[in-house]
Amino acid sequence: MDEDMLADQRRLVELIEAEGWDVTDLELSAYDSPWADEDDPEATVTITARKPYESEDDDDEDDESPYRLK
């Protein structure tokens, strides 16, 4: 795999993590494009990330759910 592709992948992960996301899965696919006449390879990066958000309704005293542990 091309070192430039791996460097770009690392940079994308750094950017996502800098925004507070946790990368949970990553896939880099390198291939020669069947649609282009060029010999340069292309890459596709698929990144799965998660970021928890605090609920605006975080007032535990008003929570009457019988399924919540207090």
Backbone as a printed PyTorch tensor [residue, N CA C, xyz], in Angstrom:
tensor([[[  0.8520,  -1.1660,   0.0000],
         [  0.0000,   0.0000,   0.0000],
         [  0.9030,   1.2340,   0.0000]],

        [[  0.4870,   2.2410,  -0.6580],
         [  1.2540,   3.4650,  -0.8100],
         [  1.3630,   4.2070,   0.5290]],

        [[  2.5670,   4.6420,   0.8710],
         [  2.7850,   5.3720,   2.1220],
         [  1.9920,   6.6780,   2.1630]],

        [[  1.7770,   7.3150,   1.0150],
         [  0.9820,   8.5480,   0.9670],
         [ -0.4650,   8.2830,   1.3890]],

        [[ -0.9960,   7.1360,   0.9660],
         [ -2.3640,   6.7780,   1.3550],
         [ -2.4650,   6.5750,   2.8600]],

        [[ -1.4900,   5.8930,   3.4250],
         [ -1.4950,   5.6530,   4.8720],
         [ -1.3270,   6.9570,   5.6440]],

        [[ -0.4950,   7.8590,   5.1350],
         [ -0.3130,   9.1530,   5.7900],
         [ -1.6160,   9.9600,   5.7480]],

        [[ -2.3260,   9.9180,   4.6130],
         [ -3.6130,  10.6100,   4.5100],
         [ -4.6350,  10.0100,   5.4660]],

        [[ -4.6340,   8.6950,   5.5810],
         [ -5.5490,   8.0170,   6.4950],
         [ -5.2800,   8.4650,   7.9300]],

        [[ -4.0270,   8.4960,   8.3300],
         [ -3.6770,   8.9420,   9.6870],
         [ -4.1130,  10.3850,   9.9140]],

        [[ -3.9510,  11.2310,   8.9220],
         [ -4.3480,  12.6370,   9.0380],
         [ -5.8640,  12.7660,   9.2140]],

        [[ -6.6310,  11.9830,   8.4730],
         [ -8.0840,  12.0070,   8.6240],
         [ -8.4980,  11.5820,  10.0270]],

        [[ -7.8560,  10.5520,  10.5560],
         [ -8.1590,  10.0820,  11.9030],
         [ -7.8140,  11.1660,  12.9220]],

        [[ -6.6730,  11.8250,  12.7490],
         [ -6.2830,  12.9040,  13.6550],
         [ -7.3100,  14.0340,  13.6420]],

        [[ -7.7960,  14.4030,  12.4640],
         [ -8.7890,  15.4680,  12.3630],
         [-10.0900,  15.1050,  13.0660]],

        [[-10.5250,  13.8670,  12.8780],
         [-11.7680,  13.4120,  13.5040],
         [-11.6140,  13.3630,  15.0200]],

        [[-10.4880,  12.8230,  15.4840],
         [-10.2620,  12.7290,  16.9270],
         [-10.0930,  14.1170,  17.5490]],

        [[ -9.5480,  15.0630,  16.8170],
         [ -9.3940,  16.4360,  17.3210],
         [-10.7500,  17.0990,  17.5700]],

        [[-11.7840,  16.6110,  16.9010],
         [-13.1360,  17.1390,  17.0890],
         [-13.9000,  16.4050,  18.1800]],

        [[-13.2210,  15.4960,  18.9030],
         [-13.8520,  14.8140,  20.0290],
         [-14.4830,  13.4730,  19.7060]],

        [[-14.2580,  12.9600,  18.5210],
         [-14.8140,  11.6780,  18.1290],
         [-13.8340,  10.5600,  18.4680]],

        [[-14.3620,   9.3740,  18.7890],
         [-13.5600,   8.1750,  19.0000],
         [-13.7000,   7.2900,  17.7720]],

        [[-12.6040,   7.0520,  17.0720],
         [-12.6350,   6.1870,  15.8970],
         [-12.7470,   4.7470,  16.3820]],

        [[-13.7780,   4.0460,  15.8990],
         [-14.0220,   2.6700,  16.3400],
         [-13.7140,   1.6440,  15.2560]],

        [[-13.6510,   2.0810,  14.0040],
         [-13.3510,   1.1620,  12.9110],
         [-12.7980,   1.9680,  11.7510]],

        [[-11.9050,   1.3520,  10.9930],
         [-11.2600,   2.0560,   9.8940],
         [-10.9370,   1.0650,   8.7860]],

        [[-11.2340,   1.4470,   7.5660],
         [-10.9230,   0.5910,   6.4230],
         [-10.3760,   1.4590,   5.3040]],

        [[ -9.2360,   1.0580,   4.7640],
         [ -8.6300,   1.7430,   3.6310],
         [ -8.5530,   0.7560,   2.4810]],

        [[ -9.1520,   1.1120,   1.3620],
         [ -9.1250,   0.2590,   0.1710],
         [ -8.3890,   1.0020,  -0.9370]],

        [[ -7.3580,   0.3680,  -1.4590],
         [ -6.6080,   0.9400,  -2.5830],
         [ -6.9030,   0.1210,  -3.8260]],

        [[ -7.0810,   0.8060,  -4.9440],
         [ -7.4360,   0.1120,  -6.1790],
         [ -7.0850,   0.9700,  -7.3920]],

        [[ -7.0500,   0.3440,  -8.5410],
         [ -6.9090,   1.0510,  -9.8040],
         [ -8.3090,   1.3010, -10.3350]],

        [[ -8.5860,   2.5370, -10.6570],
         [ -9.9310,   2.9120, -11.0890],
         [-10.2770,   2.2750, -12.4260]],

        [[-11.4100,   1.6000, -12.5100],
         [-11.8340,   1.0230, -13.7910],
         [-12.4030,   2.0790, -14.7410]],

        [[-12.6740,   3.2900, -14.2360],
         [-13.2810,   4.3300, -15.0640],
         [-12.2720,   5.3100, -15.6290]],

        [[-11.0610,   5.3240, -15.0770],
         [-10.0460,   6.2740, -15.5400],
         [ -8.9750,   5.5410, -16.3300]],

        [[ -8.4370,   6.2160, -17.3260],
         [ -7.3780,   5.6310, -18.1430],
         [ -6.0020,   5.8290, -17.5230]],

        [[ -5.9530,   6.4700, -16.3800],
         [ -4.6850,   6.7300, -15.7210],
         [ -4.2090,   5.4940, -14.9720]],

        [[ -2.9070,   5.4170, -14.7420],
         [ -2.3340,   4.2970, -14.0020],
         [ -2.1920,   4.5760, -12.5120]],

        [[ -2.6140,   5.7590, -12.0710],
         [ -2.4910,   6.1210, -10.6650],
         [ -3.5650,   5.4000,  -9.8460]],

        [[ -3.1680,   4.8130,  -8.7270],
         [ -4.1690,   4.1460,  -7.8730],
         [ -5.0330,   5.1720,  -7.1540]],

        [[ -6.1890,   4.7190,  -6.7170],
         [ -7.1080,   5.5310,  -5.9290],
         [ -7.3310,   4.8260,  -4.6010]],

        [[ -7.8820,   5.5550,  -3.6500],
         [ -8.1620,   4.9590,  -2.3440],
         [ -9.5180,   5.4260,  -1.8430]],

        [[-10.1370,   4.5590,  -1.0770],
         [-11.3770,   4.8660,  -0.3810],
         [-11.1330,   4.6160,   1.0960]],

        [[-11.4900,   5.5870,   1.9240],
         [-11.3480,   5.4430,   3.3620],
         [-12.7420,   5.4420,   3.9810]],

        [[-13.0170,   4.4090,   4.7640],
         [-14.2730,   4.3240,   5.5020],
         [-13.9260,   4.3960,   6.9860]],

        [[-14.4700,   5.4120,   7.6520],
         [-14.1810,   5.6130,   9.0650],
         [-15.4930,   5.5620,   9.8470]],

        [[-15.4980,   4.7650,  10.8940],
         [-16.6340,   4.7160,  11.8080],
         [-16.1620,   5.3300,  13.1170]],

        [[-16.9350,   6.2840,  13.6060],
         [-16.5500,   6.9650,  14.8400],
         [-17.7930,   7.2080,  15.6850]],

        [[-17.5680,   7.3660,  16.9750],
         [-18.6780,   7.6290,  17.8800],
         [-18.3460,   8.8490,  18.7250]],

        [[-19.4050,   9.5420,  19.1210],
         [-19.2550,  10.7040,  19.9920],
         [-20.5110,  10.8140,  20.8350]],

        [[-20.3790,  10.6260,  22.1440],
         [-21.5550,  10.7540,  23.0020],
         [-21.9230,  12.2250,  23.1840]],

        [[-23.2050,  12.4920,  23.2210],
         [-23.7230,  13.8350,  23.4610],
         [-24.5390,  13.8110,  24.7360]],

        [[-24.3810,  14.8440,  25.5270],
         [-25.1680,  14.9450,  26.7460],
         [-26.5670,  15.3770,  26.3900]],

        [[-27.5130,  14.7640,  27.0490],
         [-28.9130,  15.0830,  26.8180],
         [-29.2530,  16.4070,  27.4740]],

        [[-30.0930,  17.1730,  26.8150],
         [-30.5590,  18.4280,  27.4120],
         [-31.5090,  18.1500,  28.5620]],

        [[-32.1240,  16.9880,  28.5730],
         [-33.0570,  16.5880,  29.6290],
         [-32.3170,  15.7650,  30.6710]],

        [[-31.2050,  16.2750,  31.1820],
         [-30.3510,  15.5310,  32.1070],
         [-30.7360,  15.7360,  33.5670]],

        [[-31.9530,  16.1260,  33.8180],
         [-32.4120,  16.3600,  35.1830],
         [-32.9200,  15.0410,  35.7570]],

        [[-32.0930,  14.3750,  36.5550],
         [-32.4300,  13.0470,  37.0880],
         [-33.6250,  13.0670,  38.0200]],

        [[-33.8660,  14.1600,  38.6970],
         [-34.9770,  14.2220,  39.6410],
         [-36.3250,  14.1180,  38.9510]],

        [[-36.4110,  14.5580,  37.7230],
         [-37.6730,  14.5130,  36.9830],
         [-37.8560,  13.2040,  36.2340]],

        [[-36.8490,  12.3410,  36.2800],
         [-36.9140,  11.0860,  35.5330],
         [-37.7060,  10.0640,  36.3420]],

        [[-38.8780,   9.7300,  35.8620],
         [-39.7520,   8.7870,  36.5630],
         [-39.7210,   7.3960,  35.9440]],

        [[-38.7590,   7.1360,  35.0840],
         [-38.6820,   5.8380,  34.4240],
         [-38.3920,   4.7440,  35.4480]],

        [[-39.1900,   3.6850,  35.4720],
         [-38.9590,   2.5930,  36.4210],
         [-37.7380,   1.7470,  36.0230]],

        [[-37.2030,   1.9580,  34.8370],
         [-36.0850,   1.1610,  34.3420],
         [-34.7350,   1.8070,  34.6170]],

        [[-34.7200,   3.0160,  35.1690],
         [-33.4690,   3.7120,  35.4700],
         [-33.0320,   3.3860,  36.8970]],

        [[-31.7170,   3.1160,  37.0410],
         [-31.1470,   2.9120,  38.3720],
         [-30.8020,   4.2670,  38.9570]],

        [[-31.1070,   4.4330,  40.1880],
         [-30.7950,   5.7130,  40.8640],
         [-29.7710,   5.5030,  41.9360]]])
